[in-house]
Amino acid sequence: MTTTAPPRTTARKLARFAGHYVEMVVAMIVGMMALGALWPAAWLERPDVDAIVMATNMTVAMVLVMALRRHSWPRIAEMSAAMYLPFVALLVPYWLGAISGTTLMVAGHVIMFPLMLAAMVWRRAEYWH
């Protein structure tokens, strides 16, 4: 007698997808808090350096969670890029004096979350499971 698992409903898939997104955000927050103290305070006085350090702290923790969940390295690289890209793109206007350090940090975070979601939607088959 063989039994097969019933197919997952769309609601269950969406719940798993949303749960994975929340899990990554929590990992990012933990990464910011846990790894933030490791950097010399003098480095963090510069908003451009602080932005890259914060992106690194968040990415390290998120990579760890994704690796533990056995995501493929290409998907981990995509998600990491989605986290760095907003900050890197905003560095040029910051260096040119077009935006402030506060704008760099706030806009980088605001843009990062939809980019992460876009990466997940693009590869949704991997994030349903």
N, C-alpha and C positions, 0 to 999 in steps of 0.2 A: 504494500500500500504506500503510495507516494503522495505527499501533500505539497502543494505549491502555495507560496505566500500570495495573498491577494494583491493585485496591483495597487500602488499608492494612489490615493485620490489627489486631485489638483490641490485641494486645501492642505493636505499633508505635505505635499511638495513645496507649496508656498511657505508653510510654517517652517519647514527645514531650511529653506532658502533664507528667510528672514532671521531665523535663529543663527545661521552661519554669519550673516552680516553683523548681527549684534555681538556675537562671540569675537569677531575680529575687532570691532570697536572697543570692546572691553579689554582685549589684549593690548591694543594701542594705548589705552589710558594707563594700564599697568606698566607698559614699557616706558611711557613718559615719566611716570612717578619713580619707578625702580631704577632706571638708568640715568635719569636726569642728574642725580647727585654725583655721578662718576666724572662729569665734565668740569674742568676748571671754571670757576665763576667768571673770571675775566673774559673768557671766550664768549660767554653768553650775554655780555654787555652789548655786543654787536648784533643787531637784529638779523642780518644776513647769515651770520654763523649760527645764531640761536635757531633760526628756521631750519637749517640743514641738520643741526644736532637733534632738534625735536623730531624731524622726519625720520632720522636714523633710529632714534629711540623707539618710535612707534613701529617702524618697519621691522626691526630686530624681533620684537615681541610677536608681531603678526606673522613673520616668517616661521618662528618657532611653532606657533599654533597650527599654521597650515602644514608644516612638515610633520607634526605629530598626527595630524588628520590624514596624512599620506596624499596630499595634493601633489601633483606633478611639479617639477621644477620650472617648466615653462609657465604654468599658471601662477606659481609663486613670484616669478620674475615679472609677470604682467601686473600683478597686484602691487608689487613693490614700486613699479614704474608709475602706477596710478597715484601712489602716495607721494612720490618725489616730484613728479612733473609740475604740479601747480606751483610749488615753491621755487623750482628751478626757473620756470617761465617768468615768475614775478621778480626774480633777482635783477633782471635787466632794468625794468622801470624803477626799481628801488635804487640801483646804482646810479641811474640817470637823474635821481631826485624827483621823479614823477609821482612816486607814492611814498608814504611814510613807512617806518618799521612796523607800526601797528597794522597798517593796511596790508603789508606783506604777510604778517602772521594770520590775521583774520581771514583775508581772501584765500590764502593758501589752504586753510582748514575748510572753508566753505566750499571751495572747488574740489577738494580731495574726496569728500564723501560721495558726491554724485559720480565722480570718476570711478571710484571703487565699485559703486553700484552698477555702473555701465559695464565694467569688466566682468562682473558677476553675471549680468544679464546676457552678455555676449557669449559667455561660456556656461550658461545656466545648467546644462546637463551635468556638469561637474559639481555644481553647488546644490542640486536637488537632493543628492544622496548623502 
